[in-house]
């Protein structure tokens, strides 16, 4: 019997958590390199990676994940993936959404944790048309003000300039159509609480759903390298806008999640990125969700 090559199926996985239906959507992968992690000697960082059976230079296939939440009669997307911004290894979130039986036109709201390209690039097509034609896009005002500031964009260089330009491109059709909510407080969605996690970016936000039932915190980029930053929460990454504040925010979020037993939906943990934190010595370990059959609403 000959062996034929074939592609993976589109990446989606659905769960029922109390009154919430949560579907993880695999957008692709990016490399997170050891040399970009700060706060421990490189020898220690590389040892953590090797102990997790990863290459010592880093996790070259770090997942990029968005999440669909069906809540209170609405379909809410938390982060939109990369779109065309980061090359062929990303930009597959829509494939997973379609395979899950959900049309882009049925999305009511998009909550963006922050405006890095792997979280907002998928809001638009390559020619700048909106992917979610009737959705309102919600982003913290501090995040919008930072990345869309024209003077700051003009001064930026390299990767930072690319982020500014990608954020403006992704938001423009929604802003033009009056469907961009740059919020100070998120009043539009009942039962969703915003947690300020600034540090990774100026307005990095977590979204807590289902607080009275089985709470789930969608924490964006609180963690990039789970094999290093869970046991060593003080380790930052070069892409953090303010590394010290990012570390402080991570420590606070870890403590709250573990103390309250919240579910976590994480953009860069192994797919499907859903689980719990468990305290382990001076750090934490990850307890992933278990797969089980689920029946979701039509």
C-alpha positions in Angstrom: 0.0 0.0 0.0 1.5 3.3 -1.0 1.4 6.3 1.4 0.0 9.4 -0.1 0.7 12.9 1.3 -2.2 14.9 2.7 -2.8 18.1 4.6 -4.0 18.4 8.2 -7.7 19.1 8.6 -8.6 22.8 9.4 -7.9 23.4 13.1 -10.9 23.9 15.3 -12.0 22.3 18.6 -15.2 23.1 20.5 -16.1 23.0 24.2 -19.1 23.7 26.3 -18.1 25.5 29.5 -21.2 26.2 31.6 -23.4 28.6 29.5 -20.5 29.3 27.0 -19.7 27.5 23.8 -16.0 28.1 23.1 -14.3 27.1 19.8 -10.6 27.3 19.5 -9.4 28.3 16.0 -5.9 27.5 14.8 -4.4 30.3 12.8 -1.0 28.7 12.3 2.4 29.0 14.0 5.3 31.5 14.6 8.8 30.9 16.1 9.5 32.1 19.6 13.2 32.1 20.0 15.3 31.6 23.2 17.4 34.6 22.4 14.4 36.9 22.6 13.5 35.8 26.2 15.0 37.9 29.0 15.3 37.6 32.7 17.1 34.3 33.1 20.5 33.2 31.7 20.3 31.8 28.2 21.6 28.5 29.5 18.6 28.2 31.9 16.1 29.3 29.2 17.5 26.7 26.8 17.5 24.0 29.5 13.7 24.6 30.0 13.2 24.2 26.3 15.2 21.0 26.0 13.5 19.6 29.1 10.2 20.0 27.2 11.7 18.2 24.1 11.9 21.4 22.1 14.9 22.7 20.2 17.2 24.7 22.4 17.0 27.6 20.1 13.2 28.0 20.8 9.8 26.7 20.0 9.7 27.1 16.2 6.0 26.1 16.0 4.4 28.2 18.6 0.6 28.2 18.0 -1.4 31.3 17.1 -5.0 30.8 18.2 -8.2 32.8 18.1 -11.4 31.9 19.9 -15.1 31.9 19.0 -17.4 32.4 22.0 -21.1 31.9 21.6 -22.6 33.8 24.5 -25.8 35.5 25.3 -27.2 35.0 21.8 -24.1 36.5 20.2 -21.2 35.2 18.3 -18.0 36.8 19.5 -14.6 36.3 18.1 -11.7 36.9 20.4 -8.7 37.9 18.2 -8.8 37.5 14.4 -5.5 35.8 13.6 -2.9 37.0 11.2 -4.6 37.2 7.8 -1.9 38.0 5.2 0.5 39.7 7.5 2.9 37.0 8.6 3.4 34.6 5.7 2.1 31.1 4.7 2.5 29.5 8.1 -0.3 31.7 9.6 -3.6 33.1 8.3 -5.7 30.0 8.6 -8.2 31.0 11.2 -11.0 31.5 8.6 -10.5 27.9 7.4 -11.1 26.6 10.9 -14.2 28.9 11.4 -15.7 27.6 8.1 -15.0 24.0 9.0 -16.8 24.6 12.3 -19.8 25.6 10.3 -19.7 29.3 11.2 -19.8 32.0 8.5 -17.8 35.2 8.9 -20.9 37.2 8.2 -22.5 35.7 11.3 -19.9 37.2 13.7 -21.5 40.0 15.8 -18.4 41.3 17.7 -14.6 40.9 17.5 -12.7 41.5 20.8 -9.1 42.3 20.1 -6.7 41.7 23.0 -4.1 43.9 21.3 -3.0 45.2 17.9 -0.1 43.0 17.0 -0.5 41.5 13.5 -1.1 37.9 14.7 -4.2 39.2 16.6 -5.7 41.8 14.2 -4.3 41.1 10.7 -7.2 38.7 10.0 -9.7 41.5 10.3 -9.2 42.4 6.7 -8.4 40.9 3.3 -5.1 41.6 1.5 -6.8 44.5 -0.3 -8.1 46.1 2.8 -11.7 44.8 2.7 -13.4 43.9 6.0 -13.7 40.1 6.6 -16.4 40.5 9.2 -19.0 42.6 7.4 -21.4 43.3 10.2 -19.2 42.9 13.3 -18.2 45.7 15.7 -14.5 45.5 16.5 -13.7 46.3 20.2 -10.2 47.4 21.2 -9.0 49.3 24.3 -8.7 53.0 23.6 -5.1 53.0 25.0 -4.2 50.4 22.4 -5.8 52.3 19.5 -4.3 55.6 20.6 -0.8 54.1 20.7 -0.6 52.2 17.4 -2.6 54.7 15.3 -0.8 57.7 16.6 0.6 59.3 13.4 3.6 61.0 15.0 4.6 57.8 16.8 4.2 55.8 13.5 6.4 58.3 11.7 9.2 57.9 14.3 8.9 54.1 14.5 11.5 51.9 12.7 11.7 48.2 11.7 9.3 45.8 13.3 7.6 48.5 15.3 6.8 50.5 12.2 5.4 47.4 10.6 3.1 46.9 13.6 1.8 50.5 13.5 1.1 50.2 9.8 -0.6 46.8 10.0 -2.8 47.9 12.9 -4.0 51.0 11.0 -4.6 48.9 7.9 -6.6 46.3 9.8 -8.8 48.8 11.6 -9.5 51.3 8.8 -12.5 49.7 7.2 -14.2 49.3 10.5 -13.4 52.8 11.6 -14.7 54.2 8.3 -18.0 52.2 8.7 -18.5 53.3 12.3 -17.9 49.8 13.6 -14.8 50.4 15.7 -15.3 50.7 19.4 -12.2 52.1 21.0 -13.4 51.6 24.5 -12.5 53.0 27.9 -15.0 50.6 29.5 -16.6 47.8 27.5 -20.3 48.5 27.8 -21.4 46.8 24.6 -21.2 43.1 25.7 -23.2 41.9 28.7 -21.3 39.5 31.0 -17.8 40.3 29.7 -15.3 42.0 32.0 -12.1 43.7 30.7 -8.9 43.0 32.7 -6.1 45.6 32.2 -3.0 43.7 31.3 -0.9 46.5 29.8 2.8 46.0 29.5 3.1 43.7 26.5 1.4 46.6 24.7 0.0 49.9 25.9 -3.6 48.6 26.0 -3.2 44.8 26.2 -6.5 43.5 27.5 -7.9 40.2 28.8 -11.6 39.4 28.5 -13.3 37.5 31.3 -16.5 35.7 30.2 -19.0 33.7 32.3 -17.9 35.2 35.7 -21.0 33.8 37.5 -20.7 30.3 36.0 -17.5 28.8 34.7 -15.3 31.8 34.1 -13.0 31.8 31.1 -10.2 34.4 30.7 -9.0 35.1 27.2 -5.6 36.5 28.1 -4.0 37.2 24.7 -0.2 37.4 24.9 0.2 36.9 28.7 2.4 34.0 27.7 4.5 33.4 24.6 6.8 30.6 25.7 4.8 28.3 28.1 7.8 26.1 28.8 9.8 29.0 30.1 7.3 31.6 31.4 5.1 29.3 33.4 7.9 28.1 35.6 9.6 31.5 35.4 6.9 34.2 35.3 9.6 36.9 35.5 10.9 36.1 32.0 9.9 38.7 29.4 10.2 38.8 25.7 11.7 41.3 23.3 8.4 42.1 21.6 7.0 43.4 24.9 6.5 47.2 24.7 7.5 47.5 28.4 9.1 44.4 29.6 9.0 45.2 33.3 5.3 46.0 33.2 4.6 42.9 31.1 6.2 40.8 33.9 4.2 42.6 36.6 0.9 42.1 34.6 1.8 38.4 34.1 2.4 37.7 37.8 -0.9 39.4 38.8 -2.9 37.5 36.1 -1.3 34.2 37.1 -2.1 34.7 40.7 -5.8 35.6 40.0 -6.3 32.7 37.6 -4.9 30.2 40.0 -6.6 31.6 43.0 -10.0 31.7 41.4 -9.7 28.5 39.3 -10.6 30.3 36.1 -10.4 28.6 32.8 -7.7 30.2 30.5 -7.9 30.6 26.8 -4.4 31.4 25.6 -3.3 32.6 22.2 0.1 30.9 22.2 -0.1 27.8 24.3 -0.4 24.4 22.5 -3.6 24.1 20.6 -6.4 24.3 21.6 -4.9 26.7 24.2 -7.6 26.0 26.8 -6.9 24.8 30.4 -6.1 25.8 33.9 -3.0 27.0 35.8 -1.7 25.1 38.8 0.8 26.6 41.2 4.1 24.7 41.2 6.9 25.9 43.5 7.7 29.5 42.6 6.0 29.1 39.2 3.1 27.4 37.5 2.2 24.4 35.3 -0.4 24.0 32.6 -3.4 21.6 33.0 -4.9 21.3 29.4 -8.5 20.8 28.7 -9.5 17.2 27.8 -11.2 16.5 24.5 -14.8 15.3 24.7 -17.8 15.2 22.4 -19.9 18.4 22.5 -23.2 19.5 20.9 -23.2 23.2 20.0 -26.2 25.3 19.1 -27.1 25.7 15.4 
